[in-house]
Amino acid sequence: MTEGPNGHDPNGNQIDEGPIEPTLVDLLADLAEEFSDVEERPVPGGIEYVTHERAFVRLTGATAHFRLRPEVAAAAIRTPAAAASPLGPDWVTFSPGPLDQYALDRAQAWFELGHRLAAEVPGRAKRH
């Protein structure tokens, strides 16, 4: 069957292309919407997600950089599609191809941890 304009067949019926694979861009945008204190800020070549004036994710194309703690970033770079980031020792670069469940889980965990760390007030002792 040939596809007509706007994903319809020549008779005007919608063509079902199956499930749409999530992208890192979509995932990060969805995660950002879950937090009322997250702002999206344009930067050269992409965007940053910011809370309390601290960037914790930078997205450039299909690559995300997550700000974590240096020891967490050091462990994270040993996972698939991750590498040391040029942004510093507390950042990890993540460039997955198609997002499988493991990549989705890592991106979500790193987004949430980055957000929590960026929201912490420097110098304030944590209470347990």
DODO-766551 format. One record per atom (N, C-alpha, C): x, y, z; residue in one letter; atom name. Coordinates in nm, 2 decimals. Example, Ala and Ser with C-alpha at 12.3 -4.5 7.8 and 13.67 -1.06 7.14 Angstrom:
// residues 2
+--------+--------+--------+------+------+
!      X !      Y !      Z ! resn ! name !
+--------+--------+--------+------+------+
!   1.32 !  -0.57 !   0.78 !    a !    N !
!   1.23 !  -0.45 !   0.78 !    a !   CA !
!   1.32 !  -0.33 !   0.78 !    a !    C !
!   1.28 !  -0.22 !   0.71 !    s !    N !
!   1.37 !  -0.11 !   0.71 !    s !   CA !
!   1.29 !   0.00 !   0.79 !    s !    C !
+--------+--------+--------+------+------+
This chain:
// residues 128
+--------+--------+--------+------+------+
!      X !      Y !      Z ! resn ! name !
+--------+--------+--------+------+------+
!   0.09 !  -0.12 !   0.00 !    m !    N !
!   0.00 !   0.00 !   0.00 !    m !   CA !
!   0.09 !   0.12 !   0.00 !    m !    C !
!   0.06 !   0.22 !  -0.08 !    t !    N !
!   0.14 !   0.34 !  -0.09 !    t !   CA !
!   0.08 !   0.44 !   0.01 !    t !    C !
!   0.18 !   0.52 !   0.06 !    e !    N !
!   0.13 !   0.62 !   0.16 !    e !   CA !
!   0.11 !   0.75 !   0.09 !    e !    C !
!   0.00 !   0.81 !   0.13 !    g !    N !
!  -0.04 !   0.94 !   0.07 !    g !   CA !
!   0.01 !   1.05 !   0.17 !    g !    C !
!  -0.04 !   1.17 !   0.15 !    p !    N !
!   0.00 !   1.28 !   0.24 !    p !   CA !
!  -0.04 !   1.26 !   0.39 !    p !    C !
!   0.05 !   1.30 !   0.47 !    n !    N !
!   0.02 !   1.30 !   0.62 !    n !   CA !
!  -0.01 !   1.17 !   0.68 !    n !    C !
!   0.06 !   1.06 !   0.63 !    g !    N !
!   0.05 !   0.93 !   0.69 !    g !   CA !
!  -0.09 !   0.86 !   0.66 !    g !    C !
!  -0.15 !   0.90 !   0.55 !    h !    N !
!  -0.27 !   0.84 !   0.51 !    h !   CA !
!  -0.25 !   0.76 !   0.38 !    h !    C !
!  -0.33 !   0.66 !   0.35 !    d !    N !
!  -0.33 !   0.58 !   0.23 !    d !   CA !
!  -0.40 !   0.67 !   0.12 !    d !    C !
!  -0.40 !   0.62 !  -0.01 !    p !    N !
!  -0.46 !   0.70 !  -0.11 !    p !   CA !
!  -0.61 !   0.72 !  -0.09 !    p !    C !
!  -0.68 !   0.64 !  -0.01 !    n !    N !
!  -0.82 !   0.65 !   0.02 !    n !   CA !
!  -0.85 !   0.74 !   0.14 !    n !    C !
!  -0.74 !   0.80 !   0.20 !    g !    N !
!  -0.76 !   0.89 !   0.31 !    g !   CA !
!  -0.76 !   0.82 !   0.45 !    g !    C !
!  -0.74 !   0.69 !   0.45 !    n !    N !
!  -0.74 !   0.62 !   0.58 !    n !   CA !
!  -0.60 !   0.63 !   0.65 !    n !    C !
!  -0.60 !   0.65 !   0.78 !    q !    N !
!  -0.48 !   0.66 !   0.85 !    q !   CA !
!  -0.40 !   0.53 !   0.85 !    q !    C !
!  -0.27 !   0.54 !   0.82 !    i !    N !
!  -0.19 !   0.42 !   0.82 !    i !   CA !
!  -0.13 !   0.40 !   0.96 !    i !    C !
!  -0.15 !   0.28 !   1.01 !    d !    N !
!  -0.09 !   0.25 !   1.14 !    d !   CA !
!   0.05 !   0.20 !   1.13 !    d !    C !
!   0.15 !   0.29 !   1.18 !    e !    N !
!   0.29 !   0.26 !   1.16 !    e !   CA !
!   0.34 !   0.18 !   1.28 !    e !    C !
!   0.26 !   0.14 !   1.37 !    g !    N !
!   0.30 !   0.07 !   1.49 !    g !   CA !
!   0.35 !   0.17 !   1.60 !    g !    C !
!   0.40 !   0.12 !   1.71 !    p !    N !
!   0.44 !   0.21 !   1.82 !    p !   CA !
!   0.55 !   0.30 !   1.78 !    p !    C !
!   0.55 !   0.42 !   1.83 !    i !    N !
!   0.66 !   0.52 !   1.80 !    i !   CA !
!   0.76 !   0.50 !   1.91 !    i !    C !
!   0.89 !   0.48 !   1.87 !    e !    N !
!   1.00 !   0.46 !   1.96 !    e !   CA !
!   1.03 !   0.60 !   2.03 !    e !    C !
!   1.04 !   0.59 !   2.16 !    p !    N !
!   1.08 !   0.72 !   2.23 !    p !   CA !
!   1.22 !   0.76 !   2.20 !    p !    C !
!   1.24 !   0.89 !   2.20 !    t !    N !
!   1.37 !   0.95 !   2.18 !    t !   CA !
!   1.42 !   1.01 !   2.31 !    t !    C !
!   1.55 !   1.03 !   2.32 !    l !    N !
!   1.61 !   1.10 !   2.44 !    l !   CA !
!   1.55 !   1.24 !   2.46 !    l !    C !
!   1.53 !   1.31 !   2.35 !    v !    N !
!   1.47 !   1.44 !   2.35 !    v !   CA !
!   1.33 !   1.44 !   2.42 !    v !    C !
!   1.25 !   1.34 !   2.37 !    d !    N !
!   1.11 !   1.33 !   2.42 !    d !   CA !
!   1.11 !   1.29 !   2.57 !    d !    C !
!   1.20 !   1.20 !   2.60 !    l !    N !
!   1.21 !   1.15 !   2.74 !    l !   CA !
!   1.24 !   1.26 !   2.83 !    l !    C !
!   1.35 !   1.34 !   2.80 !    l !    N !
!   1.39 !   1.45 !   2.89 !    l !   CA !
!   1.28 !   1.55 !   2.90 !    l !    C !
!   1.22 !   1.59 !   2.79 !    a !    N !
!   1.11 !   1.68 !   2.79 !    a !   CA !
!   1.00 !   1.64 !   2.89 !    a !    C !
!   0.96 !   1.51 !   2.88 !    d !    N !
!   0.86 !   1.45 !   2.96 !    d !   CA !
!   0.90 !   1.46 !   3.11 !    d !    C !
!   1.02 !   1.42 !   3.14 !    l !    N !
!   1.07 !   1.42 !   3.27 !    l !   CA !
!   1.07 !   1.56 !   3.33 !    l !    C !
!   1.11 !   1.66 !   3.25 !    a !    N !
!   1.12 !   1.80 !   3.30 !    a !   CA !
!   0.98 !   1.85 !   3.34 !    a !    C !
!   0.88 !   1.80 !   3.27 !    e !    N !
!   0.74 !   1.84 !   3.30 !    e !   CA !
!   0.69 !   1.79 !   3.43 !    e !    C !
!   0.76 !   1.69 !   3.48 !    e !    N !
!   0.72 !   1.63 !   3.61 !    e !   CA !
!   0.77 !   1.71 !   3.73 !    e !    C !
!   0.86 !   1.81 !   3.71 !    f !    N !
!   0.91 !   1.89 !   3.81 !    f !   CA !
!   0.88 !   2.03 !   3.79 !    f !    C !
!   0.81 !   2.09 !   3.89 !    s !    N !
!   0.76 !   2.23 !   3.87 !    s !   CA !
!   0.88 !   2.33 !   3.88 !    s !    C !
!   0.99 !   2.29 !   3.93 !    d !    N !
!   1.10 !   2.38 !   3.94 !    d !   CA !
!   1.21 !   2.37 !   3.83 !    d !    C !
!   1.18 !   2.30 !   3.73 !    v !    N !
!   1.28 !   2.28 !   3.62 !    v !   CA !
!   1.25 !   2.37 !   3.51 !    v !    C !
!   1.35 !   2.44 !   3.46 !    e !    N !
!   1.34 !   2.53 !   3.35 !    e !   CA !
!   1.42 !   2.48 !   3.23 !    e !    C !
!   1.38 !   2.51 !   3.11 !    e !    N !
!   1.45 !   2.47 !   2.99 !    e !   CA !
!   1.52 !   2.60 !   2.94 !    e !    C !
!   1.65 !   2.60 !   2.93 !    r !    N !
!   1.72 !   2.72 !   2.89 !    r !   CA !
!   1.80 !   2.69 !   2.76 !    r !    C !
!   1.79 !   2.77 !   2.66 !    p !    N !
!   1.87 !   2.75 !   2.54 !    p !   CA !
!   2.02 !   2.78 !   2.56 !    p !    C !
!   2.10 !   2.70 !   2.50 !    v !    N !
!   2.25 !   2.71 !   2.51 !    v !   CA !
!   2.30 !   2.69 !   2.36 !    v !    C !
!   2.42 !   2.74 !   2.33 !    p !    N !
!   2.47 !   2.71 !   2.20 !    p !   CA !
!   2.46 !   2.56 !   2.16 !    p !    C !
!   2.39 !   2.53 !   2.06 !    g !    N !
!   2.39 !   2.39 !   2.01 !    g !   CA !
!   2.28 !   2.30 !   2.08 !    g !    C !
!   2.21 !   2.36 !   2.17 !    g !    N !
!   2.11 !   2.27 !   2.24 !    g !   CA !
!   2.03 !   2.35 !   2.35 !    g !    C !
!   2.00 !   2.27 !   2.45 !    i !    N !
!   1.92 !   2.32 !   2.57 !    i !   CA !
!   1.98 !   2.27 !   2.69 !    i !    C !
!   1.96 !   2.34 !   2.80 !    e !    N !
!   1.99 !   2.28 !   2.94 !    e !   CA !
!   1.86 !   2.28 !   3.02 !    e !    C !
!   1.86 !   2.18 !   3.11 !    y !    N !
!   1.76 !   2.18 !   3.21 !    y !   CA !
!   1.82 !   2.23 !   3.34 !    y !    C !
!   1.75 !   2.32 !   3.40 !    v !    N !
!   1.81 !   2.40 !   3.51 !    v !   CA !
!   1.71 !   2.40 !   3.63 !    v !    C !
!   1.76 !   2.39 !   3.75 !    t !    N !
!   1.68 !   2.41 !   3.87 !    t !   CA !
!   1.76 !   2.49 !   3.97 !    t !    C !
!   1.70 !   2.58 !   4.04 !    h !    N !
!   1.77 !   2.67 !   4.13 !    h !   CA !
!   1.90 !   2.73 !   4.07 !    h !    C !
!   1.89 !   2.77 !   3.95 !    e !    N !
!   2.00 !   2.83 !   3.87 !    e !   CA !
!   2.11 !   2.74 !   3.84 !    e !    C !
!   2.10 !   2.61 !   3.86 !    r !    N !
!   2.20 !   2.52 !   3.83 !    r !   CA !
!   2.16 !   2.42 !   3.72 !    r !    C !
!   2.24 !   2.42 !   3.61 !    a !    N !
!   2.22 !   2.32 !   3.51 !    a !   CA !
!   2.25 !   2.18 !   3.55 !    a !    C !
!   2.16 !   2.09 !   3.52 !    f !    N !
!   2.19 !   1.95 !   3.56 !    f !   CA !
!   2.18 !   1.85 !   3.44 !    f !    C !
!   2.13 !   1.90 !   3.33 !    v !    N !
!   2.13 !   1.82 !   3.20 !    v !   CA !
!   2.15 !   1.92 !   3.09 !    v !    C !
!   2.24 !   1.88 !   3.00 !    r !    N !
!   2.25 !   1.96 !   2.87 !    r !   CA !
!   2.23 !   1.86 !   2.76 !    r !    C !
!   2.14 !   1.90 !   2.67 !    l !    N !
!   2.10 !   1.82 !   2.55 !    l !   CA !
!   2.15 !   1.89 !   2.43 !    l !    C !
!   2.24 !   1.82 !   2.35 !    t !    N !
!   2.29 !   1.87 !   2.22 !    t !   CA !
!   2.26 !   1.76 !   2.12 !    t !    C !
!   2.16 !   1.78 !   2.03 !    g !    N !
!   2.12 !   1.68 !   1.94 !    g !   CA !
!   2.07 !   1.56 !   2.01 !    g !    C !
!   2.12 !   1.44 !   1.98 !    a !    N !
!   2.08 !   1.32 !   2.05 !    a !   CA !
!   2.17 !   1.28 !   2.16 !    a !    C !
!   2.25 !   1.37 !   2.21 !    t !    N !
!   2.34 !   1.34 !   2.32 !    t !   CA !
!   2.30 !   1.42 !   2.44 !    t !    C !
!   2.30 !   1.36 !   2.55 !    a !    N !
!   2.27 !   1.42 !   2.68 !    a !   CA !
!   2.39 !   1.42 !   2.77 !    a !    C !
!   2.41 !   1.53 !   2.84 !    h !    N !
!   2.51 !   1.53 !   2.95 !    h !   CA !
!   2.44 !   1.55 !   3.08 !    h !    C !
!   2.47 !   1.46 !   3.17 !    f !    N !
!   2.40 !   1.47 !   3.30 !    f !   CA !
!   2.50 !   1.50 !   3.41 !    f !    C !
!   2.47 !   1.60 !   3.49 !    r !    N !
!   2.56 !   1.64 !   3.61 !    r !   CA !
!   2.52 !   1.55 !   3.73 !    r !    C !
!   2.62 !   1.47 !   3.77 !    l !    N !
!   2.59 !   1.39 !   3.88 !    l !   CA !
!   2.70 !   1.42 !   3.99 !    l !    C !
!   2.74 !   1.33 !   4.07 !    r !    N !
!   2.86 !   1.35 !   4.15 !    r !   CA !
!   2.97 !   1.28 !   4.08 !    r !    C !
!   3.10 !   1.33 !   4.11 !    p !    N !
!   3.21 !   1.27 !   4.03 !    p !   CA !
!   3.22 !   1.12 !   4.05 !    p !    C !
!   3.19 !   1.07 !   4.17 !    e !    N !
!   3.21 !   0.92 !   4.19 !    e !   CA !
!   3.09 !   0.85 !   4.11 !    e !    C !
!   2.98 !   0.91 !   4.10 !    v !    N !
!   2.87 !   0.85 !   4.03 !    v !   CA !
!   2.89 !   0.86 !   3.88 !    v !    C !
!   2.95 !   0.97 !   3.83 !    a !    N !
!   2.98 !   0.99 !   3.69 !    a !   CA !
!   3.09 !   0.89 !   3.65 !    a !    C !
!   3.18 !   0.86 !   3.74 !    a !    N !
!   3.29 !   0.77 !   3.71 !    a !   CA !
!   3.24 !   0.63 !   3.69 !    a !    C !
!   3.14 !   0.59 !   3.77 !    a !    N !
!   3.07 !   0.46 !   3.75 !    a !   CA !
!   2.98 !   0.46 !   3.63 !    a !    C !
!   2.91 !   0.57 !   3.61 !    a !    N !
!   2.82 !   0.57 !   3.49 !    a !   CA !
!   2.89 !   0.56 !   3.36 !    a !    C !
!   3.01 !   0.61 !   3.35 !    i !    N !
!   3.08 !   0.60 !   3.22 !    i !   CA !
!   3.11 !   0.46 !   3.18 !    i !    C !
!   3.10 !   0.37 !   3.27 !    r !    N !
!   3.13 !   0.23 !   3.24 !    r !   CA !
!   3.00 !   0.15 !   3.19 !    r !    C !
!   2.89 !   0.23 !   3.17 !    t !    N !
!   2.77 !   0.16 !   3.12 !    t !   CA !
!   2.76 !   0.19 !   2.97 !    t !    C !
!   2.68 !   0.11 !   2.90 !    p !    N !
!   2.67 !   0.12 !   2.75 !    p !   CA !
!   2.62 !   0.27 !   2.71 !    p !    C !
!   2.68 !   0.32 !   2.61 !    a !    N !
!   2.65 !   0.44 !   2.54 !    a !   CA !
!   2.68 !   0.56 !   2.63 !    a !    C !
!   2.76 !   0.54 !   2.73 !    a !    N !
!   2.80 !   0.65 !   2.82 !    a !   CA !
!   2.96 !   0.68 !   2.81 !    a !    C !
!   3.00 !   0.80 !   2.84 !    a !    N !
!   3.14 !   0.83 !   2.83 !    a !   CA !
!   3.16 !   0.95 !   2.92 !    a !    C !
!   3.29 !   0.98 !   2.94 !    a !    N !
!   3.33 !   1.10 !   3.02 !    a !   CA !
!   3.28 !   1.22 !   2.94 !    a !    C !
!   3.24 !   1.32 !   3.01 !    s !    N !
!   3.19 !   1.44 !   2.94 !    s !   CA !
!   3.30 !   1.55 !   2.94 !    s !    C !
!   3.30 !   1.63 !   2.84 !    p !    N !
!   3.40 !   1.74 !   2.84 !    p !   CA !
!   3.35 !   1.85 !   2.93 !    p !    C !
!   3.23 !   1.84 !   2.99 !    l !    N !
!   3.18 !   1.94 !   3.08 !    l !   CA !
!   3.24 !   1.94 !   3.22 !    l !    C !
!   3.31 !   1.83 !   3.25 !    g !    N !
!   3.38 !   1.81 !   3.38 !    g !   CA !
!   3.36 !   1.68 !   3.44 !    g !    C !
!   3.43 !   1.65 !   3.56 !    p !    N !
!   3.43 !   1.52 !   3.62 !    p !   CA !
!   3.30 !   1.48 !   3.68 !    p !    C !
!   3.21 !   1.58 !   3.70 !    d !    N !
!   3.08 !   1.54 !   3.76 !    d !   CA !
!   2.97 !   1.53 !   3.65 !    d !    C !
!   3.01 !   1.52 !   3.53 !    w !    N !
!   2.92 !   1.51 !   3.42 !    w !   CA !
!   2.95 !   1.38 !   3.35 !    w !    C !
!   2.84 !   1.32 !   3.29 !    v !    N !
!   2.85 !   1.20 !   3.21 !    v !   CA !
!   2.78 !   1.22 !   3.08 !    v !    C !
!   2.84 !   1.18 !   2.97 !    t !    N !
!   2.78 !   1.20 !   2.83 !    t !   CA !
!   2.70 !   1.07 !   2.80 !    t !    C !
!   2.58 !   1.08 !   2.75 !    f !    N !
!   2.50 !   0.97 !   2.72 !    f !   CA !
!   2.45 !   0.98 !   2.57 !    f !    C !
!   2.49 !   0.89 !   2.49 !    s !    N !
!   2.45 !   0.89 !   2.35 !    s !   CA !
!   2.40 !   0.76 !   2.30 !    s !    C !
!   2.28 !   0.72 !   2.35 !    p !    N !
!   2.23 !   0.59 !   2.31 !    p !   CA !
!   2.17 !   0.59 !   2.17 !    p !    C !
!   2.18 !   0.48 !   2.10 !    g !    N !
!   2.11 !   0.47 !   1.97 !    g !   CA !
!   1.96 !   0.46 !   2.00 !    g !    C !
!   1.89 !   0.36 !   1.95 !    p !    N !
!   1.75 !   0.34 !   1.99 !    p !   CA !
!   1.75 !   0.31 !   2.14 !    p !    C !
!   1.65 !   0.37 !   2.20 !    l !    N !
!   1.64 !   0.36 !   2.35 !    l !   CA !
!   1.57 !   0.23 !   2.38 !    l !    C !
!   1.65 !   0.14 !   2.44 !    d !    N !
!   1.59 !   0.02 !   2.50 !    d !   CA !
!   1.55 !   0.05 !   2.65 !    d !    C !
!   1.49 !  -0.04 !   2.71 !    q !    N !
!   1.44 !  -0.02 !   2.85 !    q !   CA !
!   1.56 !   0.02 !   2.94 !    q !    C !
!   1.67 !  -0.04 !   2.92 !    y !    N !
!   1.79 !  -0.01 !   3.01 !    y !   CA !
!   1.84 !   0.13 !   2.99 !    y !    C !
!   1.84 !   0.18 !   2.86 !    a !    N !
!   1.88 !   0.32 !   2.84 !    a !   CA !
!   1.78 !   0.41 !   2.89 !    a !    C !
!   1.65 !   0.38 !   2.88 !    l !    N !
!   1.54 !   0.47 !   2.93 !    l !   CA !
!   1.56 !   0.48 !   3.08 !    l !    C !
!   1.58 !   0.36 !   3.15 !    d !    N !
!   1.60 !   0.36 !   3.29 !    d !   CA !
!   1.72 !   0.44 !   3.34 !    d !    C !
!   1.83 !   0.43 !   3.27 !    r !    N !
!   1.95 !   0.51 !   3.31 !    r !   CA !
!   1.93 !   0.66 !   3.29 !    r !    C !
!   1.87 !   0.70 !   3.18 !    a !    N !
!   1.84 !   0.84 !   3.15 !    a !   CA !
!   1.75 !   0.90 !   3.26 !    a !    C !
!   1.65 !   0.82 !   3.29 !    q !    N !
!   1.55 !   0.87 !   3.39 !    q !   CA !
!   1.62 !   0.88 !   3.53 !    q !    C !
!   1.69 !   0.78 !   3.57 !    a !    N !
!   1.76 !   0.78 !   3.70 !    a !   CA !
!   1.86 !   0.90 !   3.70 !    a !    C !
!   1.94 !   0.92 !   3.60 !    w !    N !
!   2.04 !   1.02 !   3.60 !    w !   CA !
!   1.97 !   1.16 !   3.60 !    w !    C !
!   1.86 !   1.18 !   3.52 !    f !    N !
!   1.79 !   1.30 !   3.53 !    f !   CA !
!   1.74 !   1.33 !   3.67 !    f !    C !
!   1.68 !   1.23 !   3.73 !    e !    N !
!   1.62 !   1.26 !   3.87 !    e !   CA !
!   1.73 !   1.28 !   3.97 !    e !    C !
!   1.84 !   1.21 !   3.96 !    l !    N !
!   1.95 !   1.23 !   4.05 !    l !   CA !
!   2.02 !   1.37 !   4.03 !    l !    C !
!   2.04 !   1.40 !   3.90 !    g !    N !
!   2.09 !   1.53 !   3.87 !    g !   CA !
!   2.00 !   1.65 !   3.92 !    g !    C !
!   1.87 !   1.63 !   3.91 !    h !    N !
!   1.78 !   1.73 !   3.96 !    h !   CA !
!   1.79 !   1.74 !   4.11 !    h !    C !
!   1.79 !   1.63 !   4.18 !    r !    N !
!   1.80 !   1.63 !   4.32 !    r !   CA !
!   1.93 !   1.70 !   4.37 !    r !    C !
!   2.04 !   1.66 !   4.31 !    l !    N !
!   2.17 !   1.72 !   4.34 !    l !   CA !
!   2.18 !   1.87 !   4.32 !    l !    C !
!   2.12 !   1.91 !   4.20 !    a !    N !
!   2.12 !   2.06 !   4.17 !    a !   CA !
!   2.03 !   2.14 !   4.26 !    a !    C !
!   1.93 !   2.07 !   4.32 !    a !    N !
!   1.84 !   2.14 !   4.41 !    a !   CA !
!   1.89 !   2.16 !   4.55 !    a !    C !
!   2.00 !   2.08 !   4.58 !    e !    N !
!   2.05 !   2.09 !   4.71 !    e !   CA !
!   2.12 !   2.22 !   4.73 !    e !    C !
!   2.10 !   2.28 !   4.85 !    v !    N !
!   2.17 !   2.41 !   4.88 !    v !   CA !
!   2.31 !   2.38 !   4.92 !    v !    C !
!   2.41 !   2.44 !   4.85 !    p !    N !
!   2.55 !   2.41 !   4.88 !    p !   CA !
!   2.58 !   2.45 !   5.03 !    p !    C !
!   2.66 !   2.37 !   5.10 !    g !    N !
!   2.70 !   2.40 !   5.23 !    g !   CA !
!   2.60 !   2.37 !   5.34 !    g !    C !
!   2.47 !   2.33 !   5.30 !    r !    N !
!   2.37 !   2.30 !   5.40 !    r !   CA !
!   2.38 !   2.15 !   5.43 !    r !    C !
!   2.40 !   2.11 !   5.55 !    a !    N !
!   2.41 !   1.97 !   5.59 !    a !   CA !
!   2.28 !   1.90 !   5.56 !    a !    C !
!   2.29 !   1.78 !   5.51 !    k !    N !
!   2.17 !   1.70 !   5.49 !    k !   CA !
!   2.13 !   1.63 !   5.62 !    k !    C !
!   2.00 !   1.63 !   5.64 !    r !    N !
!   1.94 !   1.56 !   5.75 !    r !   CA !
!   1.89 !   1.43 !   5.71 !    r !    C !
!   1.91 !   1.32 !   5.78 !    h !    N !
!   1.86 !   1.19 !   5.75 !    h !   CA !
!   1.75 !   1.15 !   5.84 !    h !    C !
+--------+--------+--------+------+------+
